[in-house]
Amino acid sequence: MAATIQAKERSDLRRSVTKQIREEGQVPAVVYGKGKEATTISVDSMDLIKKVREEGRNAVFSLEVEGGKAISAMLYDYQTDRIKDDLLHADFYEVDMSTEVDVEVNINIEGESLGEKEGGLLQQTLHTLHVRATPNKIPEEIVIQSEELNIGDSVTVGDLKADKDYEILDEDDTTIITVLPPQKEEVPEVGEEGGSKDAEPEVINDKGEEE
């Protein structure tokens, strides 16, 4: 069941009214969809943040617009204030539960690899995957177990098991994680007298003083 977010339709789009909406703890927003007319709304800022944290970035929400019908929509994009980090605007995309959508899903690496136990370093070069699925089949995250990886082993997109609920759109040869060998510390070469081989010799002037 989709989480419900209460919304109010906006008709006055003047900047002064938009500023007042934000001061009242609301977020100006728009709902649009393929072949559908855009609807301007406002939603409670704290409620939106809370619901996204609880349900996930790719969750389907039921927007209950005051005086109208409920709209099934996903949070498509949002803008925040760079200084205060407050929500400034949100874009919702109205979805058809039977139509596939393209979204980004976070990758979660679990476990300590065999290579790490031997001093290796697990390097993650890809943190999200592009996924195509119907809204109710979008995974919250894609988990990769790393326990069996040795030094030099990698996991690519093509190594992930196929899931009938969704399709991964990234190229199969794209590397997700690699276990790198231990990093060797460079030790300076030592000369016969115990000093660094690259150390500059002391210079003595004609007065017998070091320069």
C-alpha positions in Angstrom: 0.0 0.0 0.0 1.4 3.4 -1.0 2.2 5.9 1.7 -0.1 8.9 1.7 1.0 12.5 1.4 -1.6 15.3 1.8 -1.4 18.0 -0.8 -3.0 21.3 -1.7 -3.5 22.5 -5.2 -1.9 25.9 -6.1 -3.3 28.3 -8.5 -1.5 31.5 -7.5 2.1 31.1 -8.7 3.4 34.5 -7.9 6.8 34.6 -6.2 5.5 36.3 -3.1 2.9 33.6 -2.6 5.5 30.9 -3.2 7.7 32.5 -0.6 4.8 32.5 1.9 4.1 28.9 1.3 7.7 28.0 2.2 7.6 30.2 5.3 4.5 28.1 6.4 6.5 24.9 6.2 5.1 23.8 2.8 7.0 22.8 -0.3 5.9 24.1 -3.8 5.6 21.1 -6.1 4.3 20.0 -9.5 2.8 16.7 -10.6 3.2 15.7 -14.2 3.0 12.5 -16.3 3.1 11.2 -19.8 0.1 12.7 -21.7 -1.2 14.3 -18.5 -1.6 18.0 -17.7 0.7 19.2 -15.0 -0.8 20.0 -11.6 0.8 22.6 -9.2 0.5 21.6 -5.6 2.2 22.1 -2.2 3.0 19.5 0.4 4.2 19.6 4.0 8.0 19.7 4.0 8.6 17.6 7.1 6.0 15.0 6.1 7.6 14.6 2.7 11.1 14.2 4.2 9.8 11.7 6.7 7.9 9.6 4.1 10.9 9.5 1.7 13.2 8.3 4.6 10.7 5.6 5.6 9.7 4.4 2.1 12.8 5.1 0.1 13.7 7.4 -2.8 11.9 5.3 -5.4 8.7 4.7 -3.5 5.2 5.3 -5.0 3.2 7.8 -3.0 -0.5 8.5 -2.9 -0.8 12.2 -3.3 -4.2 13.1 -1.9 -4.9 16.5 -3.4 -7.4 18.5 -1.4 -10.8 18.5 -3.1 -9.6 16.0 -5.8 -8.7 12.4 -6.4 -5.6 10.6 -5.1 -2.6 10.5 -7.5 -0.1 7.7 -7.6 3.2 9.4 -8.1 7.0 9.0 -7.5 9.3 11.8 -6.3 11.2 12.5 -9.5 13.4 15.4 -8.5 13.8 18.1 -5.8 15.8 21.2 -5.1 17.3 22.3 -1.8 18.8 25.5 -0.4 22.6 25.2 -0.6 23.1 27.0 2.7 20.1 26.1 4.8 19.5 22.7 3.2 15.7 23.4 3.2 13.5 21.9 0.5 12.7 24.5 -2.1 10.7 22.6 -4.7 9.7 19.0 -5.6 8.7 17.3 -8.8 6.4 14.3 -8.8 5.8 12.0 -11.7 2.4 10.4 -12.0 2.7 6.7 -12.7 0.7 3.9 -14.1 1.3 0.8 -11.9 1.3 -1.4 -15.0 3.9 0.7 -17.0 7.6 0.3 -16.5 9.7 3.2 -15.4 13.5 3.8 -15.4 15.1 4.7 -12.0 18.4 4.6 -10.2 18.8 2.1 -7.3 21.5 2.2 -4.7 24.1 -0.7 -4.5 24.8 -2.1 -1.0 28.0 -4.1 -0.4 27.7 -6.6 2.5 30.4 -8.7 4.2 34.2 -8.6 4.4 35.9 -10.2 1.5 38.7 -12.8 1.8 41.0 -10.4 0.1 40.4 -7.7 2.7 41.2 -10.2 5.5 44.6 -10.6 3.7 45.2 -6.9 3.7 43.6 -6.0 0.4 41.4 -3.0 -0.3 37.8 -3.3 -1.6 37.2 -0.5 -4.1 33.7 0.4 -5.2 33.5 2.2 -8.5 29.8 2.1 -9.1 27.3 3.1 -6.4 23.9 3.0 -8.3 22.4 0.9 -11.0 19.9 2.0 -13.7 16.8 -0.2 -13.4 13.7 -0.7 -15.4 10.6 -2.1 -13.7 6.9 -1.4 -12.9 6.6 0.9 -9.9 5.6 -1.8 -7.5 8.6 -4.0 -8.5 11.4 -1.5 -8.0 13.9 -2.8 -5.4 14.8 -0.6 -2.5 18.5 -1.5 -3.0 20.6 -4.1 -4.8 22.8 -6.1 -2.4 26.1 -7.7 -3.4 27.8 -10.2 -1.0 31.6 -9.8 -1.1 32.7 -12.5 1.3 34.1 -14.9 -1.3 36.1 -12.4 -3.3 39.9 -12.8 -3.3 42.6 -10.2 -4.1 42.2 -9.4 -7.8 38.6 -10.5 -8.0 35.9 -8.1 -9.4 32.2 -8.0 -9.7 30.6 -6.5 -12.9 27.1 -5.8 -13.8 27.0 -9.0 -15.8 27.8 -11.0 -12.7 24.6 -10.1 -11.0 21.9 -12.7 -11.1 19.0 -11.9 -13.3 15.8 -10.9 -11.5 12.5 -11.4 -13.2 11.0 -8.4 -11.4 13.3 -5.8 -13.0 15.9 -5.2 -15.7 19.3 -3.7 -15.1 20.2 -1.2 -17.9 23.9 -0.7 -17.3 26.5 -2.4 -19.6 27.4 -5.9 -18.5 31.2 -5.2 -18.5 30.8 -2.2 -16.1 32.8 -2.9 -12.9 31.1 -2.5 -9.6 33.7 -3.6 -7.1 37.3 -4.8 -7.2 39.6 -6.2 -4.4 42.9 -4.5 -4.8 46.2 -5.9 -3.5 47.8 -4.4 -0.3 49.4 -1.1 -0.9 53.2 -1.2 -0.5 54.9 1.7 1.3 57.9 3.1 -0.6 61.0 2.9 1.5 63.8 5.4 0.6 67.1 3.7 -0.5 69.9 4.0 2.1 73.4 4.7 1.2 76.6 3.1 2.7 76.7 5.7 5.5 73.1 5.1 6.5 71.7 8.3 4.9 69.3 8.6 2.0 70.8 7.8 -1.3 69.3 11.0 -2.8 70.5 13.3 0.1 72.5 16.3 -1.1 76.1 16.4 0.1 77.2 19.1 2.5 79.1 21.9 0.9 82.1 23.4 2.7 83.2 26.9 1.7 86.8 28.1 1.6 86.4 29.3 5.3 85.7 25.8 6.5 82.0 26.6 7.1 79.0 24.6 6.1 76.7 26.2 3.6 
